[in-house]
């Protein structure tokens, strides 16, 4: 019963907050997300269980709070992603370390490498170099489909090498890694421990889509849900965070660089 409460109540609050965000009610959305964070903290203290699930929902709401409230320091909006996602990555690392690494346990091998592979102290890292070109191919295909649905503008002022390297770094290291930590490593795994893998993938994909409500496009939400399922299945089958972070990052890289500038292969 308590696990159901930990799943249903934060989900309802996040959906309500994102519905407000979809309507352009930023203050309302921010207030509901902040209330969700507060409530999840209180429920962890009171119930003394479901810490992983509540922490996952805190990360989801924190992502939107940072997105709405982060001041703009630079003229180029691309830099804003660094300030939004770096706190998320740090918080997710703490989440992973506390839940995956038993107190006093020594870890064989680099701690960061295990974290980037999304595995605990007893699991072998699953990264393969073949994941990089595979992620590139999947990301390119999904980017073409997403551009057909959304048609966004480029996030870099030019197609120069420096701008492309900056965009690639931000989209893979910060956006891709940050969102996959929240929706796949934290949320999907927490739900999977309490349900089936199918429900966990569908649920995390639903939350992933909901958190893209700022684009104010219902067809786009359905497409993001589909992408979430692809990423969820990829993470489940490979158990590798880097693989899905690369896919996610490559999607955004092509979506906000080559495609808006008309660099089509036909």
C-alpha positions as a Markdown table, in Angstrom:
| # | Residue | x | y | z |
|---|---|---|---|---|
| 1 | Unk | 0.0 | 0.0 | 0.0 |
| 2 | Unk | 2.8 | 2.4 | 0.9 |
| 3 | Unk | 4.6 | 1.6 | -2.3 |
| 4 | Unk | 1.5 | 2.5 | -4.2 |
| 5 | Unk | 1.3 | 5.8 | -2.4 |
| 6 | Unk | 4.9 | 6.5 | -3.2 |
| 7 | Unk | 4.1 | 5.9 | -6.9 |
| 8 | Unk | 0.6 | 7.4 | -7.3 |
| 9 | Unk | 0.8 | 10.6 | -5.2 |
| 10 | Unk | 4.1 | 12.1 | -6.7 |
| 11 | Unk | 2.9 | 11.1 | -10.2 |
| 12 | Unk | -0.3 | 12.9 | -9.8 |
| 13 | Unk | 1.5 | 16.0 | -8.6 |
| 14 | Unk | 4.0 | 16.0 | -11.4 |
| 15 | Unk | 1.3 | 15.5 | -14.0 |
| 16 | Unk | -0.7 | 18.4 | -12.5 |
| 17 | Unk | 2.5 | 20.6 | -12.5 |
| 18 | Unk | 3.3 | 19.7 | -16.1 |
| 19 | Unk | -0.3 | 20.4 | -17.2 |
| 20 | Unk | 0.1 | 23.9 | -15.7 |
| 21 | Unk | 3.5 | 24.2 | -17.5 |
| 22 | Unk | 1.8 | 23.1 | -20.8 |
| 23 | Unk | -0.7 | 26.0 | -20.3 |
| 24 | Unk | 2.1 | 28.5 | -19.7 |
| 25 | Unk | 1.3 | 28.8 | -15.9 |
| 26 | Unk | 5.0 | 28.8 | -14.8 |
| 27 | Unk | 4.4 | 30.0 | -11.2 |
| 28 | Unk | 1.7 | 27.3 | -10.7 |
| 29 | Unk | 3.9 | 24.6 | -12.2 |
| 30 | Unk | 6.9 | 25.7 | -10.0 |
| 31 | Unk | 4.8 | 25.7 | -6.9 |
| 32 | Unk | 3.4 | 22.2 | -7.4 |
| 33 | Unk | 6.8 | 20.8 | -8.2 |
| 34 | Unk | 8.3 | 22.4 | -5.1 |
| 35 | Unk | 5.4 | 21.0 | -3.0 |
| 36 | Unk | 6.1 | 17.5 | -4.5 |
| 37 | Unk | 9.7 | 17.8 | -3.5 |
| 38 | Unk | 8.7 | 18.8 | 0.0 |
| 39 | Unk | 6.1 | 16.1 | 0.3 |
| 40 | Unk | 8.5 | 13.4 | -0.9 |
| 41 | Unk | 11.1 | 14.4 | 1.7 |
| 42 | Unk | 8.4 | 14.3 | 4.5 |
| 43 | Unk | 7.1 | 11.0 | 3.4 |
| 44 | Unk | 10.6 | 9.4 | 3.4 |
| 45 | Unk | 11.0 | 10.7 | 7.0 |
| 46 | Unk | 7.6 | 9.5 | 8.1 |
| 47 | Unk | 7.3 | 6.2 | 6.4 |
| 48 | Unk | 11.0 | 5.3 | 6.4 |
| 49 | Unk | 10.6 | 3.3 | 3.2 |
| 50 | Unk | 10.5 | 3.7 | -0.6 |
| 51 | Unk | 13.4 | 6.1 | -0.4 |
| 52 | Unk | 14.6 | 5.2 | -3.9 |
| 53 | Unk | 11.2 | 5.9 | -5.4 |
| 54 | Unk | 10.6 | 9.2 | -3.6 |
| 55 | Unk | 14.2 | 10.2 | -4.5 |
| 56 | Unk | 13.5 | 9.5 | -8.1 |
| 57 | Unk | 10.4 | 11.7 | -8.1 |
| 58 | Unk | 12.4 | 14.5 | -6.3 |
| 59 | Unk | 14.9 | 14.4 | -9.2 |
| 60 | Unk | 12.1 | 14.7 | -11.7 |
| 61 | Unk | 10.6 | 17.7 | -10.0 |
| 62 | Unk | 14.1 | 19.2 | -9.4 |
| 63 | Unk | 14.7 | 19.1 | -13.2 |
| 64 | Unk | 11.7 | 21.3 | -13.8 |
| 65 | Unk | 12.4 | 23.6 | -10.9 |
| 66 | Unk | 15.9 | 24.3 | -12.2 |
| 67 | Unk | 14.5 | 24.7 | -15.7 |
| 68 | Unk | 12.0 | 27.4 | -14.7 |
| 69 | Unk | 14.0 | 29.2 | -12.0 |
| 70 | Unk | 17.6 | 29.1 | -13.3 |
| 71 | Unk | 18.8 | 32.7 | -14.1 |
| 72 | Unk | 20.3 | 33.2 | -17.5 |
| 73 | Unk | 24.0 | 34.0 | -17.3 |
| 74 | Unk | 25.0 | 33.9 | -20.9 |
| 75 | Unk | 23.6 | 35.2 | -24.2 |
| 76 | Unk | 23.8 | 31.8 | -25.8 |
| 77 | Unk | 21.0 | 29.7 | -24.4 |
| 78 | Unk | 23.0 | 26.5 | -24.8 |
| 79 | Unk | 25.0 | 27.2 | -21.7 |
| 80 | Unk | 21.9 | 27.2 | -19.7 |
| 81 | Unk | 21.7 | 23.5 | -20.0 |
| 82 | Unk | 24.9 | 23.1 | -18.1 |
| 83 | Unk | 23.6 | 24.9 | -15.1 |
| 84 | Unk | 20.3 | 23.0 | -15.2 |
| 85 | Unk | 21.8 | 19.5 | -15.6 |
| 86 | Unk | 25.0 | 19.6 | -13.6 |
| 87 | Unk | 23.1 | 19.8 | -10.2 |
| 88 | Unk | 20.9 | 16.9 | -11.5 |
| 89 | Unk | 24.0 | 14.7 | -12.3 |
| 90 | Unk | 25.5 | 15.5 | -8.9 |
| 91 | Unk | 22.3 | 14.7 | -7.1 |
| 92 | Unk | 21.8 | 11.5 | -9.2 |
| 93 | Unk | 25.4 | 10.4 | -8.3 |
| 94 | Unk | 24.6 | 10.8 | -4.6 |
| 95 | Unk | 21.4 | 8.9 | -5.2 |
| 96 | Unk | 23.3 | 6.0 | -6.9 |
| 97 | Unk | 26.1 | 5.9 | -4.3 |
| 98 | Unk | 23.8 | 5.8 | -1.3 |
| 99 | Unk | 21.4 | 3.2 | -2.7 |
| 100 | Unk | 23.9 | 1.0 | -4.7 |
| 101 | Unk | 27.0 | 1.0 | -2.5 |
| 102 | Unk | 26.6 | -0.5 | 1.0 |
| 103 | Unk | 28.1 | 1.5 | 3.8 |
| 104 | Unk | 31.7 | 0.6 | 4.3 |
| 105 | Unk | 31.9 | -1.5 | 1.1 |
| 106 | Unk | 35.1 | -1.2 | -1.0 |
| 107 | Unk | 34.6 | -1.0 | -4.7 |
| 108 | Unk | 36.9 | -2.6 | -7.2 |
| 109 | Unk | 37.8 | -0.3 | -10.0 |
| 110 | Unk | 37.1 | 3.4 | -10.6 |
| 111 | Unk | 33.9 | 4.5 | -8.9 |
| 112 | Unk | 33.1 | 7.0 | -11.7 |
| 113 | Unk | 33.3 | 4.3 | -14.3 |
| 114 | Unk | 30.9 | 2.1 | -12.4 |
| 115 | Unk | 28.6 | 5.1 | -12.0 |
| 116 | Unk | 28.6 | 5.8 | -15.7 |
| 117 | Unk | 27.8 | 2.2 | -16.4 |
| 118 | Unk | 24.9 | 2.3 | -14.0 |
| 119 | Unk | 26.0 | -0.7 | -12.0 |
| 120 | Unk | 26.6 | -1.5 | -8.4 |
| 121 | Unk | 29.7 | -2.8 | -6.6 |
| 122 | Unk | 29.1 | -6.4 | -7.5 |
| 123 | Unk | 28.3 | -5.9 | -11.2 |
| 124 | Unk | 30.7 | -5.8 | -14.1 |
| 125 | Unk | 30.7 | -2.6 | -16.3 |
| 126 | Unk | 28.8 | -3.3 | -19.5 |
| 127 | Unk | 30.2 | -0.7 | -21.9 |
| 128 | Unk | 31.3 | -1.8 | -25.4 |
| 129 | Unk | 32.9 | 0.5 | -28.0 |
| 130 | Unk | 30.4 | -0.9 | -30.5 |
| 131 | Unk | 27.7 | 1.1 | -28.6 |
| 132 | Unk | 29.1 | 4.4 | -29.9 |
| 133 | Unk | 28.4 | 3.9 | -33.6 |
| 134 | Unk | 25.2 | 2.0 | -32.8 |
| 135 | Unk | 24.0 | 5.0 | -30.6 |
| 136 | Unk | 25.0 | 7.3 | -33.4 |
| 137 | Unk | 22.9 | 5.5 | -36.0 |
| 138 | Unk | 19.8 | 5.2 | -33.6 |
| 139 | Unk | 20.2 | 8.8 | -32.6 |
| 140 | Unk | 20.3 | 10.0 | -36.2 |
| 141 | Unk | 17.2 | 8.1 | -37.2 |
| 142 | Unk | 15.2 | 9.3 | -34.1 |
| 143 | Unk | 16.5 | 12.8 | -34.7 |
| 144 | Unk | 15.0 | 12.8 | -38.3 |
| 145 | Unk | 11.7 | 11.6 | -36.9 |
| 146 | Unk | 11.7 | 14.2 | -34.1 |
| 147 | Unk | 12.5 | 17.0 | -36.5 |
| 148 | Unk | 9.6 | 16.0 | -38.7 |
| 149 | Unk | 7.3 | 16.2 | -35.6 |
| 150 | Unk | 8.8 | 19.3 | -33.9 |
| 151 | Unk | 10.9 | 21.3 | -36.4 |
| 152 | Unk | 12.9 | 23.3 | -33.8 |
| 153 | Unk | 15.5 | 26.0 | -34.5 |
| 154 | Unk | 19.2 | 25.5 | -34.2 |
| 155 | Unk | 20.9 | 26.1 | -30.8 |
| 156 | Unk | 24.2 | 27.1 | -32.2 |
| 157 | Unk | 24.9 | 30.4 | -34.1 |
| 158 | Unk | 26.9 | 28.6 | -36.8 |
| 159 | Unk | 27.9 | 25.2 | -38.1 |
| 160 | Unk | 31.6 | 25.8 | -37.2 |
| 161 | Unk | 33.6 | 23.1 | -35.6 |
| 162 | Unk | 33.8 | 24.9 | -32.3 |
| 163 | Unk | 30.0 | 25.3 | -32.0 |
| 164 | Unk | 29.4 | 21.7 | -33.0 |
| 165 | Unk | 31.8 | 20.4 | -30.4 |
| 166 | Unk | 30.2 | 22.6 | -27.8 |
| 167 | Unk | 26.7 | 21.4 | -28.8 |
| 168 | Unk | 27.8 | 17.7 | -28.7 |
| 169 | Unk | 29.4 | 18.1 | -25.3 |
| 170 | Unk | 26.4 | 19.8 | -23.8 |
| 171 | Unk | 23.9 | 17.4 | -25.3 |
| 172 | Unk | 25.8 | 14.2 | -24.4 |
| 173 | Unk | 27.6 | 15.0 | -21.2 |
| 174 | Unk | 24.9 | 17.1 | -19.6 |
| 175 | Unk | 21.5 | 16.7 | -21.2 |
| 176 | Unk | 21.7 | 13.0 | -22.3 |
| 177 | Unk | 23.5 | 11.8 | -19.2 |
| 178 | Unk | 21.4 | 13.9 | -16.8 |
| 179 | Unk | 18.0 | 12.9 | -18.1 |
| 180 | Unk | 18.9 | 9.2 | -18.5 |
| 181 | Unk | 20.1 | 9.2 | -14.9 |
| 182 | Unk | 16.8 | 10.5 | -13.8 |
| 183 | Unk | 14.4 | 8.5 | -16.0 |
| 184 | Unk | 16.2 | 5.2 | -16.6 |
| 185 | Unk | 18.7 | 4.7 | -13.8 |
| 186 | Unk | 16.6 | 6.2 | -11.0 |
| 187 | Unk | 13.0 | 6.0 | -12.0 |
| 188 | Unk | 12.8 | 3.0 | -14.2 |
| 189 | Unk | 14.9 | 0.8 | -11.9 |
| 190 | Unk | 13.0 | 1.9 | -8.8 |
| 191 | Unk | 9.6 | 1.1 | -10.4 |
| 192 | Unk | 11.0 | -2.2 | -11.8 |
| 193 | Unk | 11.8 | -3.4 | -8.3 |
| 194 | Unk | 8.1 | -3.1 | -7.4 |
| 195 | Unk | 6.6 | -4.2 | -10.7 |
| 196 | Unk | 7.3 | -5.7 | -14.1 |
| 197 | Unk | 10.0 | -4.5 | -16.5 |
| 198 | Unk | 7.2 | -3.7 | -19.0 |
| 199 | Unk | 5.4 | -1.4 | -16.6 |
| 200 | Unk | 8.6 | 0.2 | -15.5 |
| 201 | Unk | 9.6 | 1.1 | -19.1 |
| 202 | Unk | 6.1 | 2.3 | -19.9 |
| 203 | Unk | 5.9 | 4.4 | -16.7 |
| 204 | Unk | 9.3 | 6.0 | -17.0 |
| 205 | Unk | 8.6 | 6.7 | -20.7 |
| 206 | Unk | 5.3 | 8.4 | -19.6 |
| 207 | Unk | 7.0 | 10.6 | -17.1 |
| 208 | Unk | 9.8 | 11.3 | -19.6 |
| 209 | Unk | 7.1 | 12.5 | -22.1 |
| 210 | Unk | 5.2 | 14.5 | -19.5 |
| 211 | Unk | 8.4 | 16.4 | -18.7 |
| 212 | Unk | 8.6 | 17.6 | -22.3 |
| 213 | Unk | 5.3 | 19.5 | -22.0 |
| 214 | Unk | 7.1 | 22.8 | -22.4 |
| 215 | Unk | 7.0 | 22.4 | -26.2 |
| 216 | Unk | 3.2 | 22.6 | -26.0 |
| 217 | Unk | 2.6 | 19.9 | -28.6 |
| 218 | Unk | 0.5 | 16.9 | -28.0 |
| 219 | Unk | 1.8 | 14.9 | -31.0 |
| 220 | Unk | 5.3 | 15.7 | -29.7 |
| 221 | Unk | 4.5 | 14.2 | -26.3 |
| 222 | Unk | 3.4 | 10.9 | -28.0 |
| 223 | Unk | 6.7 | 10.9 | -30.0 |
| 224 | Unk | 8.8 | 11.5 | -26.8 |
| 225 | Unk | 6.9 | 8.6 | -25.2 |
| 226 | Unk | 8.0 | 6.4 | -28.1 |
| 227 | Unk | 11.6 | 7.6 | -27.7 |
| 228 | Unk | 11.4 | 6.9 | -24.0 |
| 229 | Unk | 10.3 | 3.3 | -24.7 |
| 230 | Unk | 13.3 | 2.9 | -27.1 |
| 231 | Unk | 15.7 | 4.2 | -24.5 |
| 232 | Unk | 14.1 | 2.2 | -21.7 |
| 233 | Unk | 14.4 | -1.0 | -23.7 |
| 234 | Unk | 18.0 | -0.2 | -24.7 |
| 235 | Unk | 18.9 | 0.4 | -21.0 |
| 236 | Unk | 17.2 | -2.8 | -19.9 |
| 237 | Unk | 18.9 | -4.9 | -22.5 |
| 238 | Unk | 22.4 | -3.5 | -22.2 |
| 239 | Unk | 22.4 | -2.3 | -18.6 |
| 240 | Unk | 24.6 | 0.5 | -19.8 |
| 241 | Unk | 23.9 | 4.2 | -18.9 |
| 242 | Unk | 26.5 | 5.5 | -21.4 |
| 243 | Unk | 24.8 | 3.8 | -24.3 |
| 244 | Unk | 21.4 | 5.5 | -23.7 |
| 245 | Unk | 23.1 | 8.8 | -22.8 |
| 246 | Unk | 24.9 | 8.7 | -26.2 |
| 247 | Unk | 21.6 | 7.9 | -28.0 |
| 248 | Unk | 19.9 | 10.7 | -26.2 |
| 249 | Unk | 22.7 | 13.1 | -26.8 |
| 250 | Unk | 23.1 | 12.3 | -30.5 |
| 251 | Unk | 19.3 | 12.8 | -31.0 |
| 252 | Unk | 19.6 | 16.3 | -29.6 |
| 253 | Unk | 22.8 | 17.1 | -31.4 |
| 254 | Unk | 21.4 | 16.4 | -34.8 |
| 255 | Unk | 18.0 | 17.9 | -33.9 |
| 256 | Unk | 19.5 | 21.3 | -33.0 |
| 257 | Unk | 22.4 | 21.5 | -35.5 |
| 258 | Unk | 22.4 | 19.8 | -38.9 |
| 259 | Unk | 18.6 | 19.3 | -39.4 |
| 260 | Unk | 17.5 | 22.9 | -38.8 |
| 261 | Unk | 20.2 | 24.1 | -41.1 |
| 262 | Unk | 18.9 | 21.9 | -44.0 |
| 263 | Unk | 21.7 | 19.4 | -44.0 |
| 264 | Unk | 19.5 | 16.6 | -45.3 |
| 265 | Unk | 21.0 | 13.5 | -47.0 |
| 266 | Unk | 18.7 | 13.9 | -49.9 |
